[in-house]
Amino acid sequence: MDAAVAATAFEIRAIAPDVVAALRIRDDAGRAPRLVDAGPDGGSPLRCCLAVARPHEPLALVSYAPLRRWAAGTGAEPAAYDEVGPVFIHPEPCGGQLEFPQIRTGARRVLRAYDANGTILGGRMIEWPGRAGGEALLAESLADPRVAVVHVRAVEFGCFHFEVRRAA
């Protein structure tokens, strides 16, 4: 691995607790959350804590605009790159963010890199290689000095999974 990539420290971020609290009332598409059951197998990714749902766990399905939320805090203007997509969150406050997201090895994901203005710099479709390989891919994405933030999304449904930024 390139030394610059290896030296790139980053933070993985779930949806911020204050944003999750607001989404439990009204989502980014202006609707109330839809309460659903995780089903007999569970496994739905939870964006409030980066865990996966247990079988038959109650969930809230909401629309979330991650780039819009990031831009509001940075002053960027994502314009046409502003996307709203579905995410699952706990309907009540949970234990908070895990250290690293639970992602099934082999799951198809897209890494989307954005600059400080909110313009997309590129995307990369991957099969999640497990934690160590995932950490290397995220560090590689942020090794480009133009990249301000990376969003990780599911390929099949376009769901936002988490945000990655350089460590402060």
Phi, psi and omega per residue, in radians:
M1 nan 2.413 3.102
D2 -0.993 2.488 -3.110
A3 -1.074 -0.669 3.129
A4 -1.130 -0.689 3.113
V5 -1.163 -0.823 -3.114
A6 -1.051 -0.539 -3.101
A7 -1.508 -0.043 -3.083
T8 -1.424 1.804 3.088
A9 -1.494 2.485 -3.089
F10 -2.486 2.856 3.068
E11 -2.046 2.366 3.015
I12 -1.713 2.333 -3.075
R13 -2.203 2.197 2.943
A14 -1.323 3.089 3.030
I15 -1.131 2.304 -3.084
A16 -1.025 2.483 -3.095
P17 -0.953 -0.662 3.129
D18 -1.200 -0.587 3.089
V19 -1.231 -0.743 3.091
V20 -1.018 -0.749 3.128
A21 -1.054 -0.720 3.115
A22 -1.188 -0.689 3.136
L23 -1.139 -0.453 3.104
R24 -1.209 -0.286 3.125
I25 -1.752 -0.917 -3.114
R26 -2.578 2.249 -3.099
D27 -1.493 -3.103 -3.066
D28 -1.319 -0.040 2.999
A29 -1.803 0.077 3.087
G30 1.491 0.232 -3.104
R31 -1.928 2.781 3.004
A32 -1.275 2.633 3.116
P33 -1.058 2.640 3.041
R34 -1.794 2.117 3.142
L35 -1.452 2.285 -3.097
V36 -2.379 2.918 3.079
D37 -1.794 2.447 -3.125
A38 -1.207 -0.150 3.108
G39 1.477 3.042 -3.025
P40 -1.175 -0.424 -3.118
D41 -1.734 -0.247 -3.062
G42 1.078 -2.579 3.047
G43 1.570 -0.138 3.118
S44 -1.132 2.372 -3.132
P45 -1.294 2.265 3.130
L46 -1.744 2.149 -3.034
R47 -1.540 -0.114 3.090
C48 -1.417 -0.462 -3.038
C49 -2.389 -0.116 3.138
L50 1.226 0.289 3.045
A51 -1.602 -3.137 2.998
V52 -1.994 2.601 -3.081
A53 -1.206 2.530 3.031
R54 -1.414 2.776 3.102
P55 -0.923 2.324 3.105
H56 1.046 0.307 3.076
E57 -1.190 2.405 3.057
P58 -1.246 2.399 -3.116
L59 -2.316 2.797 2.973
A60 -1.975 2.243 3.073
L61 -1.762 2.123 -3.087
V62 -2.342 2.804 2.993
S63 -1.589 2.378 -3.070
Y64 -2.368 2.397 3.126
A65 -1.995 1.475 -3.015
P66 -1.108 -0.710 -3.130
L67 -1.200 -0.665 3.082
R68 -1.042 -0.781 -3.138
R69 -1.144 -0.747 3.118
W70 -1.102 -0.779 -3.112
A71 -1.090 -0.636 3.127
A72 -1.070 -0.558 3.139
G73 -1.513 -0.273 -3.066
T74 -1.990 -0.243 -3.093
G75 1.487 0.113 3.110
A76 -1.276 2.902 3.124
E77 -2.236 1.636 -3.070
P78 -1.229 -0.323 3.104
A79 0.838 -2.130 -3.050
A80 -1.187 -0.251 -3.133
Y81 -1.467 -0.037 3.110
D82 -1.226 2.010 -3.130
E83 -2.043 2.527 3.022
V84 -2.062 2.272 -3.131
G85 -2.555 2.971 -3.091
P86 -1.363 2.480 2.985
V87 -2.494 2.683 3.017
F88 -1.752 2.398 3.019
I89 -2.349 2.833 2.998
H90 -1.210 2.429 3.131
P91 -1.265 -0.257 3.095
E92 -2.224 2.788 3.109
P93 -0.942 2.453 -3.121
C94 -2.031 -2.948 -3.078
G95 -1.308 -0.063 3.101
G96 1.672 -3.103 -2.981
Q97 -1.247 2.342 2.969
L98 -1.253 2.822 3.113
E99 -1.082 -0.719 -3.110
F100 -2.462 2.453 -3.086
P101 -1.126 2.550 3.040
Q102 -1.475 1.943 -3.139
I103 -2.296 2.263 3.119
R104 -1.158 2.241 3.070
T105 -1.008 2.340 -3.120
G106 1.624 -0.163 3.105
A107 -1.132 2.431 -3.137
R108 -1.452 2.252 -3.119
R109 -2.352 2.758 3.024
V110 -2.043 2.297 3.012
L111 -1.789 2.070 3.135
R112 -1.988 2.152 -3.127
A113 -1.765 2.401 3.138
Y114 -2.210 2.578 3.067
D115 -1.524 -3.131 -3.077
A116 -1.132 -0.315 3.098
N117 -1.558 -0.083 -3.110
G118 1.531 0.241 3.104
T119 -1.564 2.368 3.136
I120 -1.238 2.318 3.115
L121 -1.707 -0.371 -3.141
G122 2.836 2.962 3.110
G123 -2.402 2.767 -3.121
R124 -2.520 2.129 3.100
M125 -1.601 2.333 -3.090
I126 -2.394 2.854 2.839
E127 -1.774 2.166 -3.038
W128 -1.004 2.131 -3.025
P129 -1.562 0.242 -3.025
G130 1.634 3.033 -3.004
R131 -1.048 -0.902 -3.074
A132 -1.078 -0.806 3.116
G133 -1.151 -0.632 3.095
G134 -1.124 -0.746 3.104
E135 -1.060 -0.708 3.131
A136 -1.124 -0.733 3.124
L137 -1.135 -0.698 3.129
L138 -1.172 -0.738 3.098
A139 -1.094 -0.702 3.107
E140 -1.083 -0.711 3.130
S141 -1.092 -0.689 -3.105
L142 -1.506 -0.110 3.115
A143 -1.189 -0.391 3.067
D144 -1.275 2.067 -3.075
P145 -1.104 -0.318 3.114
R146 -1.311 -0.364 -3.059
V147 -1.385 2.167 3.102
A148 -1.719 -0.596 -3.076
V149 -2.687 2.577 3.070
V150 -2.156 2.323 3.034
H151 -1.885 2.383 3.085
V152 -1.868 2.211 -3.091
R153 -2.278 2.705 3.014
A154 -1.331 2.493 3.132
V155 -1.252 -0.842 -2.984
E156 -1.111 -0.802 -3.047
F157 -1.937 -0.128 -3.131
G158 1.320 0.177 -3.095
C159 -1.123 2.378 2.990
F160 -1.184 2.369 3.097
H161 -1.890 -0.897 3.082
F162 -2.910 2.933 -3.129
E163 -1.942 2.563 3.106
V164 -2.241 2.265 3.075
R165 -2.308 2.804 3.029
R166 -1.084 2.529 3.104
A167 -1.118 2.462 -3.116
A168 -1.326 nan nan
